[in-house]
Amino acid sequence: MRHFFRTHLTPAAVMDAADVFFPELQLAPSASQARVRTFGGTLGTLTLSARPEGGHYTFVEVQTDQIGESRLDRNVKRFFVTLHRQADPSHKLEASY
């Protein structure tokens, strides 16, 4: 599955957050690009990249080899929530119904 997220954080801050959020995954830097991390293990394969986009935005893209809503995909979505909280700590989640 492919997931993406846009944030105001810098690509370096996103990579630092990924290293903190996924310590058990042992993300390894890609040899070809500085802002790419790759993991392969029992949960599957995850590739995370962060690149500047449109001025002050950073485009974060995560690709997994899983189909549907796997455990690895749920962890990716939780990681996006931590990025959002890091970028805007005063934001309160509210129900919209």
Residue pairs with C-beta under 8 A, 6 or more apart in sequence:
1 63
1 64
1 66
1 67
1 68
1 70
1 73
2 61
2 62
2 63
2 64
3 61
3 62
3 63
3 64
3 73
3 76
3 77
3 80
4 59
4 60
4 61
4 62
5 59
5 60
5 80
5 83
5 84
6 53
6 57
6 58
6 59
6 60
7 14
7 57
7 58
7 60
7 83
7 84
7 87
8 56
8 57
8 58
8 87
8 88
9 17
9 58
9 83
9 86
9 87
10 58
11 35
11 50
11 51
11 52
11 58
12 35
13 86
14 35
14 50
14 58
14 60
14 83
15 35
15 37
15 50
17 79
17 82
17 83
17 86
18 27
18 37
18 48
18 79
19 27
19 37
21 78
21 79
21 82
22 39
22 46
22 75
22 79
25 39
25 41
25 43
25 46
26 39
26 41
27 37
27 38
27 39
27 46
27 48
28 37
28 38
28 39
29 36
29 37
30 36
30 37
30 38
33 49
35 49
35 50
35 51
36 47
36 48
36 49
37 47
37 48
37 49
38 45
38 46
38 47
38 48
39 45
39 46
39 47
40 46
43 66
43 70
43 71
43 72
44 64
44 65
44 66
44 70
44 72
45 64
45 65
46 62
46 63
46 64
46 72
46 76
47 62
47 63
47 64
48 60
48 61
48 62
49 60
49 61
49 62
50 58
50 59
50 60
50 61
51 58
51 59
51 61
52 58
52 59
53 59
60 80
60 83
62 76
62 79
64 70
64 72
64 73
64 76
66 72
66 73
84 91
85 91
